[in-house]
Amino acid sequence: MSFISELHNNKNKSLIVNCEIKKGDDLILIDRQRLRQILTNLISNAIKFTEKGIIEIKYSIIQEKEILFEIKDNGIGISKKDIQYIFERFRQANNKTKKVYGGTGLGLAISKGFVELMGGKISVESIEGKGSIFSFTIPYNQVKLVNNKY
């Protein structure tokens, strides 16, 4: 993913990845392209709106039913009045954000649509000036390998 190289080359930002899924012989069935697009949109936004600081990505299994992903940043955050619009198409937190940071206002709407198509939910918590946490869940569809076969 190109945002990893962007973070690697930027000395003002750090990336932390925290995985609570144990390695083993299990496979998770998932729409890889949609998951990649969701993560790309959310992490790219975290990078764009965090001038300097930390971007943290966590993922874990919740009660063996869902995978929870969290993308946390300490960027500009979103005001309480603007947070209600954040997942709407062609909307950004405010016009100032669009002028300064660019973008079409489609990334979060697309991510929300993909998460819901996969049977999950997406949400955001944010404090203006402090940062945001975007989190989403998708069903955990586990497949066990037996003699290296499904």
C-alpha positions, 0 to 999 in steps of 0.5 A: 500500500502506497501510504506505508511508503509515504509514512516511512519517508515522513519523519513527522509521522509514526505508524503503529500496528497492533494485531490481536489475531493469533497466527495459526493454521486458520484462514479468514474468508474476506473480500480482499479488494474491498478490505484493502480499499476501506483500509486505504481510504481510512489510513490515507485520511489519517495521514492527510489530516495528521501533520505530525504525530502517530497513526495507530492501526489495530485489529482484533477478533471480537467473540470469534464473530467479528473482526474489529479494525481501528485507525486512530490518529492525533490529527485535526479531528472533526467538530461535533457539528460536522461529524454527522455528515462525515460518511455522506457522499461529496461531504467533508467536515467543512469547506475549509478542510476541502480547500486546505487538504483537497479530496472529493469527499467520497472516500468515507462514503465508499468505505461505509458502503463497502463495510455495510456490503460486507455485513459490518458497521463503521463509526467515528469518534473525534475531538476537534484539534485532538484526533479521530478514531475510525473503527469498523467491524466485519463478520469473521468467517473462519476456515480451518485447514485440514491437511493444507486443504479447506 
